[in-house]
Amino acid sequence: MKRIVLFLLTNLAVIAVMSVVLSVLGVNRFLTANGLQLSTLLAFSLVVGFTGAIFSLLISKPMAKWSTGARVIESPSTSTELWLVNTVKALSEKAGIGMPEVAIYNGEANAFATGAFKNSALVAVSTGLLEGMTREEVEAVLGHEVAHIANGDMVTMALIQGVVNTFVVFLARVVGYAVDKAVFRNNDDDRPGIGYMITVFVCEILFGIAASMIVNWFSRQREFRADAGSANLLGNRQPMMHALARLGGLQPGELPKSMAASGISDKPGWSALFSSHPPLEQRIAALQNMR
């Protein structure tokens, strides 16, 4: 629940900052003496909505390293590190993408992939994952992360986030304008009243919550696809099924919310609607039903 709240607050902060910046620059001219100009508002909403999503995508790799303390393997110093690098290299070549950076971080069982570009991504695994799984299972997890990169999931999720952010910004201001006129009786079209500002703030929170459910639904679908991608890369669905089953008996490591959608496992939230990952049982069943 804490991570969900932090994620929502981050989105709201980005929207708020961009709104202020664009207001100072005079870009928010959608309130005029003739009323609300929807085409101008839509352009304003697109800029605000996509700027945060694209910026987050572009800084995702350095932020991932910083927030998890991941150490990139520049020159393998152990047999495990050498195996990790060689395994990711083989999987990447098979998936048709450039060699990602490979990193290890301290934590409970988890892994993630991130980065704005397919050919310069990052794959990181936790010490808990390496210690709690067999090499075949770790390879399946690596295949899952490489599949995320090959499928372009980081870019896809950023674009989806940008779209829902745009609707949040747009609809909040349309509702705010209507409430300001109908309830607070503000007749000054180009000067929004307190009713407008309060309504926009409340609507951005409520619409932001609804938007997060939409984004997480898409994230869950990408997880099923990445599981299948791992099975295809390894030529066998069993290792991924075994890895997921073992994860069910391990404590999944916490990931920063910005990376949770590209991890291997995520603790379910207080509601399945806010979970970025499907239940492990459903993922295993989907693999069993693969053709």
Salt bridges, closest charged atoms under 4 A:
GLU81 OE2 - ARG71 NH2 2.62
GLU101 OE1 - LYS61 NZ 3.41
GLU101 OE1 - LYS65 NZ 2.90
GLU137 OE1 - ARG246 NE 2.50
ASP153 OD2 - HIS148 ND1 2.63
ASP153 OD1 - ARG222 NH2 2.52
ASP189 OD1 - LYS181 NZ 2.78
GLU204 OE2 - ARG173 NH1 2.67
GLU223 OE1 - HIS144 NE2 3.03
GLU223 OE2 - HIS148 NE2 2.96
GLU223 OE1 - HIS277 NE2 3.37
GLU223 OE1 - ARG283 NH2 3.58
ASP227 OD1 - HIS144 ND1 2.79
ASP227 OD2 - ARG283 NE 2.78
GLU254 OE1 - ARG3 NE 2.69
GLU254 OE2 - LYS267 NZ 3.72
ASP266 OD1 - ARG3 NH1 2.86
